């Protein structure tokens, strides 16, 4: 439930939409990952036989998570709901990686937990910055905001590209590792998961187009961009982490693997 596995996912987008920006950032960035941490750290080590028996079922539900939540995100006009369903969809990749029970898959899971946490926090922070000035999160009511908010618009576009798994961002390396880990055992699941990446790109590009491009809505002529270095700093730091780790994933992968490898070895030792 914490990982928003389909069909137990419906609470999360509503929670994101109703919560203050800081709570949405914390929940999407940190708290949701606690379910995956508990599975890796405790569940699969305490019950390795049950893990191997149930992981094929988890893999199927993970693919449903990816596709169903992605398609629902396509229909949303409230940006917080778009990001909420997007977050649920991304949890599908984490679940698919967990289902592999191999080193590369679990490395990808932990890496994606980190990458998605940074990306989600950035996206919700940018959404909150705009919503505080416009008093709305509906993309149809925005339009042309990049003309008034060039810095915020650029940051959101880059966060959206990171969410879509574009190379150069941390999400790309993490998702590639999950897909490589899943390929040997779950080939059709992996193909469908790649389709989920395409769906993510569609709804994120759609959000950029509706919210930030096109003619400027006259209602937003007085909007103020993040102008001071202090106002820009939180967004720049989060974006810098996404790019730095995306270009040099070894910065954290060596630390991740040192923790994951003994867990994978213990699972297979326990079975034999």
Buried (B, 14 or more C-beta within 10 A) or exposed (E): EBBBBBEBBEEBBEBBBEBEBEBBBBBBBEEBBEBBBEBBEEBBBEBBEEBBEBBEEBBBBBBBBBBBBBBBBBEBBBBBBBBBBBBBBBBBBBBBBBBBBBBBBBBBBBBBBBBBBBBBBBBBBBBBBBBEBBEBBBBEBBBBBBBBBEBBBBBBBBBBBBBBBBEBBBBBBBBBBBBBBBBEBBEEBBEBBEEBBEBBBBBBBBBBEBBBBBEBBEEBEEBEBBEEEEBBEBBBEBBEBBBEBBBEBEEBBEEBBEEBEEBBEEBEEBEE
